[in-house]
Amino acid sequence: MEIYYQGLAGRSTNEVLQLYSAHGQQQKLQRSSVVTQLHGAIKRLKQDLKSLHSFALELSKDFQHQSKTYLYQVLTAVQEIQLQNEAMQMFQIKAFDLEQCLQEVTERYEKEKQKRRALHNSLVELRGNIRVHCRIRPLLPFDTAAGHLMSQDRQRNFSEKVAYAADDETVLVKCSRPGHSSINKTFQFERVYSASESQDTVFADVAPLLTSLLDGYNVCIMAYGQTGSGKTYTMLGPQLEENFAFSTEDESELGIIPRATQEVFRLISEKPPGSYWVEVSVVEVYNNEIFDLLAKDSCGKVFGVKRDVVTTREGKSDVPLLTHETVENASEFLHLVNKGLQLRVRHPTLVHAHSSRSHLVVTLTITTIVSGDNFAESESQMLLLRKRKDMKQSSAATELPGVVGTSWEDEQTSQRLNKEVSCTYPQKVRDSKSTSSSRASSPAQLEATEKLKQVKTRLQLVDLAGSECVGMSGVTGAALRETSFINRSLSALADVLGAIAEQRSHVPYRNSKLTHLLQDSVGGDAKLLVMLCISPDQKYLTESMQSLGFGTRARQVQRGQVKKKNFPVQSKAK
């Protein structure tokens, strides 16, 4: 038994030893496999590291190469920028030099232009030519509403702007007909105003003429053009719809008439006190009849009285019994003109809602009072002369009822008598003097007055009624008759200018009351400026071309040099 157990223990020990040996061999095999794997991994890592090292070398070489390339490009760009900066500086220097040269050339051009204008004006003075300015008004809302009797297709064709100010002396008109190519026509005038130019700009070119008044010349400024072309706005400024008087609230919008009056009184203020005396008259030519818009009835109401125009023995035109109101400043003048404007005839048409149906003539008469020795007078002498003038006005007023009784028989004048005119304006101090001036002056006063001499110069400001195309204006009845008279009087004006231009022996001044009234101004006794007013719209192309043609013919008229009233005329005492 014991031997059995010893043998069993020995076998067990051997098995254990075998197991330990197997286990040891297995561990060795495992360690060998891990080492092999680690060795393979290390080998692969070495290969990867070697690859990375070579890639890093290549990348470093490429980076260095690209760095050198980019550095070269940057250096090249810097050099180009420096060259461009130098070139830019050269260009700036050249541009500065060119700007200076352009400025010098522009200044020289303006000087030469002024010299040319001065020479042209001198030539106009010597030849007695008529100065013609042209103003193109902007497109207005009523342009699209006007002419609604036309077909829609025709209105679309007429919505184009065709008249432009090419420069300050040239009007460009695009003339086109259906199926024909457009033709550009140009018209040259002394001055052309575009639609954007203001009232200040227009008057700046008119103002130099006003100094001629105090230098002994008569001056006439008239606006010519079709209905709705801006004549009244140019001459007066914007008007109030309730009574058609012009507004003085916005001075920048004032027209030629109020600005000219302010300028005249400014010029007079620079002269010795009491050496000038200013009177104003306002007339309209309506249906070939002349009406005095400042005449008053016995209670002082202002109403239009028919007058007549005659030719004196000296060949001058005159309106007997015409009312002349003395004014001492621009405000008094504007007040009188506004009262006269309330009586001016107006009638709405398809072209213009407030179309003037008469020619308006505002006359400013400047009497220079001089003595035989030193061409000056005292204030007492001025008062004597004013008293004598008031006597003449009083005697003229006494003849007024008879004139009214014989002149106001037709239908047109009876309508004017029925006009209601407000009588709320206070009477001026000199009006009260006028009522008391009918007393006879003493012989000593008249003798002192007779020693005074007068030089009269006259500024006529004319707002002509607009020429019309009956088909476009759509007028009928009495308005159609008015249009007929307007067109005939404007045609007579064109005939007079044509006769003067052709130097005919007979000039038909008496074919119209308008031309008879303006005979002295048109015929060469005044510096005459015609302000053409045209619309830029295609629908008014025919009327605009007619106005431009009238202005072109007027420029060609040579009336001879305007005479200056150098020598005072002896005043005649009655």
C-alpha atoms as one frame of an Amber mdcrd trajectory, in Angstrom:
protein
   0.000   0.000   0.000   2.637   2.327   0.978   4.558   1.464  -2.110   1.310
   2.067  -4.108   0.857   5.464  -2.737   4.506   6.302  -3.215   4.242   5.247
  -6.851   1.014   7.290  -7.206   2.688  10.309  -5.666   5.650   9.890  -7.965
   3.379   9.836 -11.025   1.532  12.833  -9.801   4.771  14.620  -9.309   5.831
  13.824 -12.829   2.555  14.991 -14.222   2.890  18.186 -12.285   6.382  18.614
 -13.590   5.181  17.941 -17.092   2.421  20.442 -16.654   4.889  23.014 -15.411
   7.155  22.230 -18.335   4.286  22.567 -20.797   3.179  25.722 -19.175   6.722
  27.099 -19.364   7.004  26.171 -22.988   3.666  27.764 -23.693   4.740  30.966
 -21.991   7.955  30.939 -23.959   5.970  30.508 -27.150   3.693  33.366 -26.148
   6.632  35.590 -25.268   8.262  34.749 -28.530   5.071  35.638 -30.467   4.701
  39.021 -28.678   8.319  39.818 -29.249   7.922  38.917 -32.852   4.853  41.112
 -33.127   6.606  43.959 -31.329   9.589  43.566 -33.519   7.404  43.699 -36.595
   5.644  46.768 -35.237   8.946  48.420 -34.462  10.153  47.608 -37.898   7.064
  49.073 -39.463   7.405  52.175 -37.291  10.975  52.565 -38.401   9.845  52.341
 -41.997   7.092  54.869 -41.393   9.505  57.157 -39.580  11.903  56.853 -42.441
   9.106  57.671 -44.887   8.032  60.641 -42.754  11.592  61.860 -42.569  11.970
  61.712 -46.326   8.572  63.426 -46.759   9.608  66.087 -44.262  12.780  66.677
 -46.200  10.856  66.952 -49.436   8.290  69.239 -47.769  11.041  71.398 -46.359
  12.700  71.615 -49.737   9.342  72.472 -51.379   8.579  75.054 -48.701  11.947
  76.679 -49.150  11.431  76.718 -52.907   7.939  78.187 -52.602   9.155  80.687
 -50.013  11.816  81.856 -52.398   9.230  82.038 -55.205   6.709  83.996 -53.091
   9.408  86.293 -51.779  10.456  86.983 -55.339   6.857  87.668 -56.295   6.402
  89.989 -53.302   9.575  91.856 -54.165   8.438  92.095 -57.794   4.999  93.367
 -56.682   6.606  95.934 -54.379   8.752  97.145 -57.235   5.698  97.339 -59.521
   3.776  99.253 -56.851   6.662 101.668 -56.488   6.740 102.111 -60.252   2.962
 102.596 -60.310   3.208 105.112 -57.477   5.833 107.003 -59.384   3.694 106.841
 -62.523   0.652 107.937 -60.476   2.589 110.882 -59.114   3.593 111.778 -62.647
  -0.040 111.489 -63.770  -1.145 113.611 -60.810   1.407 116.246 -61.711   0.278
 116.139 -65.340  -3.391 116.239 -64.267  -2.700 119.210 -62.013  -0.892 120.944
 -64.870  -3.776 120.127 -67.208  -6.301 121.437 -64.650  -4.337 124.665 -64.374
  -4.144 124.895 -68.158  -7.869 124.146 -68.414  -8.630 126.786 -65.806  -6.473
 129.291 -67.641  -8.087 128.384 -70.959 -11.554 128.604 -69.356 -10.743 132.021
 -67.889  -9.396 133.164 -71.234 -12.479 131.749 -72.940 -14.790 133.568 -70.522
 -12.865 136.800 -71.034 -12.963 136.381 -74.799 -16.622 135.480 -74.559 -17.321
 138.640 -72.564 -15.319 140.668 -75.067 -17.221 139.059 -77.918 -20.515 139.788
 -76.192 -19.429 143.351 -75.539 -18.458 143.733 -79.197 -21.699 142.085 -80.244
 -23.676 144.430 -77.989 -21.771 147.367 -79.443 -22.612 146.108 -82.911 -26.235
 145.721 -81.837 -26.158 149.300 -80.523 -24.682 150.651 -83.745 -27.023 148.729
 -86.015 -30.023 149.245 -83.765 -30.673 145.513 -83.725 -33.260 144.007 -81.453
 -31.853 141.899 -78.641 -33.559 138.525 -78.491 -33.357 136.178 -75.511 -35.065
 132.779 -75.421 -36.356 130.975 -72.346 -37.384 127.311 -72.426 -39.815 126.543
 -69.651 -39.849 123.159 -67.882 -42.492 120.548 -68.563 -45.541 121.246 -66.379
 -48.443 119.071 -65.170 -50.944 120.673 -67.542 -48.809 119.579 -70.518 -50.068
 116.019 -70.080 -53.636 117.192 -69.555 -53.666 119.653 -72.455 -54.891 118.596
 -75.849 -57.099 115.803 -74.522 -59.208 115.996 -77.678 -56.428 114.195 -79.558
 -56.331 110.430 -79.857 -54.358 108.498 -77.242 -51.841 107.254 -79.821 -51.185
 110.803 -80.959 -50.796 111.984 -77.367 -48.181 109.285 -76.760 -46.244 110.542
 -79.779 -46.494 114.089 -78.443 -45.117 113.340 -74.979 -41.512 113.837 -76.039
 -39.343 116.796 -75.095 -37.983 118.293 -78.312 -36.598 121.745 -77.438 -33.308
 122.051 -75.540 -30.760 124.714 -74.642 -27.659 123.389 -76.423 -25.635 126.160
 -74.772 -26.283 129.654 -73.462 -26.703 131.018 -77.008 -28.223 128.112 -78.958
 -31.632 126.431 -79.028 -31.733 122.878 -80.409 -35.070 121.598 -81.720 -35.656
 118.000 -82.804 -38.092 118.055 -85.707 -39.584 114.745 -86.751 -42.498 113.497
 -88.834 -43.976 109.999 -88.986 -42.020 107.912 -91.435 -39.162 110.412 -91.657
 -35.867 110.665 -89.821 -35.591 113.429 -87.251 -33.851 116.680 -88.174 -32.087
 118.875 -85.633 -32.558 122.597 -86.146 -30.598 125.241 -84.250 -31.443 128.866
 -83.518 -28.932 131.454 -82.304 -29.885 134.247 -79.900 -28.098 136.668 -77.603
 -28.988 134.476 -74.617 -30.746 131.153 -74.144 -32.085 129.984 -70.769 -32.639
 126.321 -69.995 -35.587 125.042 -67.973 -33.484 124.911 -64.797 -32.337 128.553
 -64.834 -33.949 130.839 -62.283 -35.650 134.221 -62.393 -32.475 135.725 -60.901
 -30.428 134.488 -63.852 -32.926 135.873 -66.366 -33.011 139.301 -64.748 -29.214
 139.456 -64.406 -28.993 139.703 -68.203 -31.793 142.281 -68.355 -30.529 144.593
 -65.594 -27.737 146.297 -67.634 -30.382 147.763 -69.940 -31.965 149.611 -67.020
 -28.913 151.774 -66.456 -29.581 153.164 -69.937 -32.762 154.763 -68.609 -30.851
 157.205 -66.445 -28.313 157.683 -69.244 -31.007 159.112 -71.508 -32.254 156.075
 -73.481 -35.727 154.603 -73.769 -35.954 150.876 -73.055 -38.586 148.320 -73.992
 -38.726 144.685 -72.806 -41.451 142.451 -74.205 -42.286 138.767 -73.771 -43.411
 136.875 -76.872 -44.641 133.298 -77.189 -47.599 130.965 -77.339 -50.233 130.633
 -74.635 -48.872 128.841 -71.586 -45.206 129.225 -72.509 -44.308 131.233 -69.375
 -44.477 134.862 -70.563 -46.472 136.208 -67.613 -44.371 134.204 -65.157 -41.200
 135.626 -66.718 -42.497 139.201 -66.705 -44.427 139.221 -63.398 -43.790 136.007
 -61.478 -46.283 133.551 -59.952 -49.820 134.919 -59.754 -52.525 134.457 -57.148
 -55.494 132.486 -58.489 -58.130 134.489 -56.604 -57.365 137.894 -58.166 -54.521
 137.222 -60.662 -52.221 139.675 -58.859 -48.608 138.582 -58.689 -47.288 137.375
 -55.355 -44.394 139.207 -53.695 -43.916 136.731 -50.848 -41.085 134.796 -52.488
 -38.639 137.356 -53.869 -36.682 134.691 -55.746 -39.769 134.061 -57.923 -40.393
 137.702 -58.864 -40.415 138.444 -62.576 -38.821 141.145 -64.689 -41.405 143.881
 -64.035 -41.130 144.017 -60.198 -37.361 143.436 -60.305 -36.858 146.142 -62.932
 -38.810 148.618 -60.810 -36.749 147.829 -57.737 -33.559 148.242 -59.759 -34.707
 151.576 -61.225 -35.479 153.002 -57.798 -32.165 151.664 -56.510 -30.361 153.496
 -59.302 -32.367 156.653 -58.595 -31.462 156.467 -54.900 -27.809 156.853 -55.891
 -28.575 160.141 -57.642 -29.063 163.574 -56.016 -32.398 163.790 -54.136 -35.252
 165.413 -56.025 -33.615 165.146 -59.443 -35.909 162.382 -60.753 -39.652 161.989
 -60.944 -41.248 158.604 -61.714 -44.722 157.964 -63.156 -46.467 154.740 -64.078
 -49.248 153.864 -66.499 -50.873 150.477 -67.105 -52.830 149.723 -70.280 -54.057
 146.606 -72.006 -54.795 146.037 -75.672 -57.931 143.896 -75.786 -59.703 143.053
 -79.039 -57.685 145.768 -80.775 -58.837 148.412 -78.271 -56.704 150.219 -75.694
 -57.918 150.346 -72.091 -56.496 152.475 -69.284 -56.339 150.182 -66.246 -55.515
 152.975 -63.757 -58.401 155.312 -64.619 -60.684 156.142 -61.686 -64.320 157.184
 -61.473 -65.643 159.998 -59.330 -65.569 157.898 -56.142 -62.009 156.754 -56.735
 -62.759 153.256 -58.005 -60.333 151.914 -60.571 -61.926 150.648 -63.775 -60.809
 150.193 -67.361 -61.514 153.130 -69.655 -61.174 152.903 -73.415 -58.506 155.204
 -74.827 -57.194 155.861 -78.292 -53.665 156.096 -79.638 -52.679 158.940 -81.938
 -49.573 160.035 -83.789 -48.241 163.446 -82.819 -46.872 166.041 -85.220 -43.389
 164.841 -84.295 -44.316 161.321 -85.508 -44.467 159.829 -82.010 -47.300 157.674
 -80.658 -49.331 159.095 -77.771 -52.421 158.092 -75.764 -54.386 161.232 -74.832
 -55.899 161.347 -71.329 -53.923 158.291 -70.256 -53.642 158.056 -66.463 -50.102
 158.578 -65.148 -49.689 157.936 -61.419 -46.669 159.342 -59.620 -44.822 156.764
 -57.520 -42.002 157.315 -55.064 -40.879 153.732 -54.462 -41.213 150.199 -55.796
 -43.968 149.276 -53.327 -46.275 152.010 -54.634 -45.565 150.894 -58.183 -46.342
 147.241 -57.436 -49.538 148.242 -55.664 -50.754 150.128 -58.742 -49.767 147.364
 -61.136 -51.599 144.783 -59.039 -54.749 146.915 -59.116 -54.469 147.102 -62.885
 -53.881 143.348 -63.196 -57.197 142.646 -61.468 -58.924 144.211 -64.482 -56.927
 142.305 -67.093 -59.070 140.014 -69.229 -58.483 136.278 -68.800 -60.226 133.220
 -70.173 -59.524 129.502 -69.604 -58.499 127.382 -72.585 -57.504 123.770 -73.046
 -53.871 124.873 -73.133 -53.861 127.188 -70.107 -56.436 127.595 -67.335 -55.618
 131.307 -66.779 -54.804 132.440 -70.301 -54.340 136.202 -70.681 -56.588 137.500
 -73.454 -54.962 140.907 -73.805 -51.561 142.520 -74.260 -50.358 144.235 -71.081
 -48.143 147.325 -71.358 -46.684 148.760 -68.140 -44.848 152.034 -68.725 -42.461
 153.637 -66.257 -41.699 157.247 -67.204 -38.675 158.845 -65.570 -38.544 162.621
 -65.738 -35.149 164.124 -65.048 -35.546 167.637 -63.695 -32.679 169.939 -64.645
 -31.961 173.639 -64.632 -30.377 175.548 -67.464 -27.084 176.091 -65.597 -26.047
 173.065 -63.585 -28.664 170.390 -64.360 -29.936 170.318 -60.757 -32.898 171.704
 -58.874 -34.011 172.355 -55.336 -36.830 170.535 -53.596 -39.021 173.632 -53.762
 -38.715 173.660 -57.550 -39.704 170.005 -57.644 -42.838 170.775 -55.618 -43.771
 173.544 -58.036 -43.393 171.199 -60.990 -45.436 168.499 -59.266 -48.195 171.023
 -58.563 -48.232 171.937 -62.235 -48.354 168.251 -63.178 -51.274 167.677 -60.791
 -53.108 170.568 -62.459 -52.793 168.769 -65.796 -54.075 165.522 -64.263 -57.005
 167.345 -62.680 -57.951 168.935 -65.997 -57.725 165.530 -67.662 -59.957 164.031
 -64.963 -62.660 166.623 -65.640 -62.816 165.396 -69.230 -63.239 161.749 -68.175
 -67.080 161.573 -68.021 -67.416 162.845 -71.560 -64.920 160.335 -72.803 -66.671
 157.477 -71.059 -70.033 158.559 -72.407 -68.867 158.468 -75.987 -66.490 155.493
 -75.874 -68.306 152.780 -73.954 -71.196 151.869 -76.225 -70.231 148.454 -77.520
 -70.789 145.121 -75.784 -67.151 144.549 -74.863 -66.770 147.825 -72.994 -70.095
 147.483 -71.182 -68.843 144.210 -69.741 -65.771 145.979 -68.429 -67.918 148.694
 -66.793 -69.778 146.005 -64.845 -66.562 144.756 -63.209 -66.597 145.095 -59.423
 -63.410 146.703 -58.151 -62.724 147.128 -54.434 -62.475 150.718 -53.191 -60.934
 149.960 -49.789 -57.417 151.266 -50.533 -56.656 154.496 -48.649 -56.024 157.610
 -50.726 -52.385 158.631 -50.747 -51.268 162.008 -49.577 -50.391 163.101 -53.090
 -53.923 162.208 -54.258 -55.274 164.733 -51.797 -52.726 167.161 -53.144 -54.006
 166.401 -56.633 -57.583 167.407 -55.695 -56.381 170.666 -54.241 -53.984 171.409
 -57.065 -56.757 172.756 -59.308 -56.244 176.127 -57.683 -54.338 178.513 -59.918
 -50.655 178.924 -59.148 -49.167 182.333 -58.809 -47.318 183.888 -61.811 -44.075
 183.760 -59.819 -44.456 179.996 -59.315 -45.163 179.427 -63.000 -42.217 181.600
 -63.973 -39.944 179.562 -61.688 -41.329 176.377 -63.227 -40.721 177.622 -66.754
 -37.032 177.946 -65.968 -36.874 174.191 -65.335 -36.195 171.718 -68.094 -37.129
 168.063 -68.404 -35.597 164.971 -69.955 -38.098 162.100 -70.167 -37.044 158.501
 -70.611 -39.456 155.620 -70.740 -39.300 151.968 -69.715 -41.998 149.889 -71.384
 -42.582 146.389 -70.010 -44.845 144.367 -72.286 -46.499 141.025 -71.586 -47.956
 140.046 -74.945 -50.951 137.749 -75.163 -50.050 134.297 -76.400 -50.428 133.153
 -79.967 -52.820 130.227 -80.211 -53.784 127.333 -82.429 -57.590 127.305 -82.307
 -57.768 123.541 -82.729 -55.536 122.933 -79.715 -56.918 125.667 -77.427 -60.520
 124.597 -78.063 -61.932 128.154 -77.760 -65.367 129.096 -79.089 -67.639 132.105
 -79.078 -66.214 135.263 -77.490 -62.927 133.518 -76.707 -62.552 132.602 -80.378
 -63.020 136.267 -81.284 -60.350 137.195 -78.724 -57.979 134.642 -80.254 -58.571
 136.133 -83.689 -57.659 139.637 -82.466 -54.598 138.326 -80.585 -53.240 136.461
 -83.612 -53.923 139.394 -85.928 -52.118 141.855 -83.640 -49.108 139.534 -83.331
 -49.117 139.086 -87.094 -49.173 142.878 -87.449 -46.156 143.066 -85.125 -44.316
 140.583 -87.341 -45.280 142.625 -90.427 -43.889 145.790 -88.840 -40.584 144.097
 -88.056 -40.462 142.701 -91.572 -41.048 146.126 -93.079 -38.302 147.650 -90.926
 -35.908 144.813 -91.780 -36.535 145.304 -95.495 -36.276 149.101 -95.046 -39.592
 149.747 -96.758 -40.722 153.323 -97.167 -43.975 152.562 -95.357 -44.128 150.656
 -92.068 -47.703 149.516 -91.232 -47.796 150.587 -87.597 -51.494 151.484 -87.786
 -52.618 148.023 -88.845 -53.021 147.246 -85.159 -53.486 149.257 -81.982 -50.678
 147.184 -80.453 -48.096 148.178 -83.076 -49.370 151.765 -83.061 -48.942 151.911
 -79.287 -45.446 150.372 -79.473 -44.420 152.371 -82.545 -41.678 154.358 -80.812
 -40.147 151.312 -79.113 -40.262 149.016 -82.135 -39.360 151.720 -84.608 -35.968
 152.514 -83.128 -36.543 155.084 -80.384 -35.767 152.542 -77.655 -33.393 149.734
 -76.813 -35.639 146.762 -77.430 -35.284 143.294 -75.895 -37.627 140.488 -76.932
 -37.902 137.604 -74.469 -39.033 134.539 -76.417 -40.819 131.973 -74.267 -41.288
 128.468 -75.661 -42.503 125.104 -74.444 -40.242 122.057 -74.832 -43.130 119.638
 -75.453 -43.604 117.907 -78.792 -47.298 118.839 -78.928 -46.379 122.552 -79.100
 -43.638 122.113 -81.713 -45.449 124.154 -84.382 -46.034 127.105 -82.043 -42.464
 126.920 -80.697 -41.020 126.936 -84.211 -43.185 129.949 -85.055 -41.889 131.806
 -81.981 -38.270 130.904 -82.777 -38.770 132.063 -86.346 -40.178 135.361 -85.087
 -37.146 135.827 -82.840 -34.753 135.013 -85.679 -36.400 137.621 -87.920 -36.405
 140.152 -85.087 -32.628 139.734 -84.630 -32.070 140.672 -88.257 -33.843 144.024
 -87.960 -31.459 146.972 -88.228 -33.130 150.168 -87.056 -30.092 152.406 -86.822
 -28.426 153.579 -83.635 -30.827 154.452 -80.836 -30.761 158.151 -80.107 -29.765
 159.314 -76.674 -31.702 162.142 -75.112 -28.669 164.254 -74.251 -30.315 167.639
 -74.370 -33.108 168.584 -71.999 -36.393 169.685 -73.531 -37.878 173.013 -72.497
 -41.012 172.388 -70.446 -44.051 174.339 -71.628 -46.224 176.075 -69.052 -49.837
 176.722 -69.711
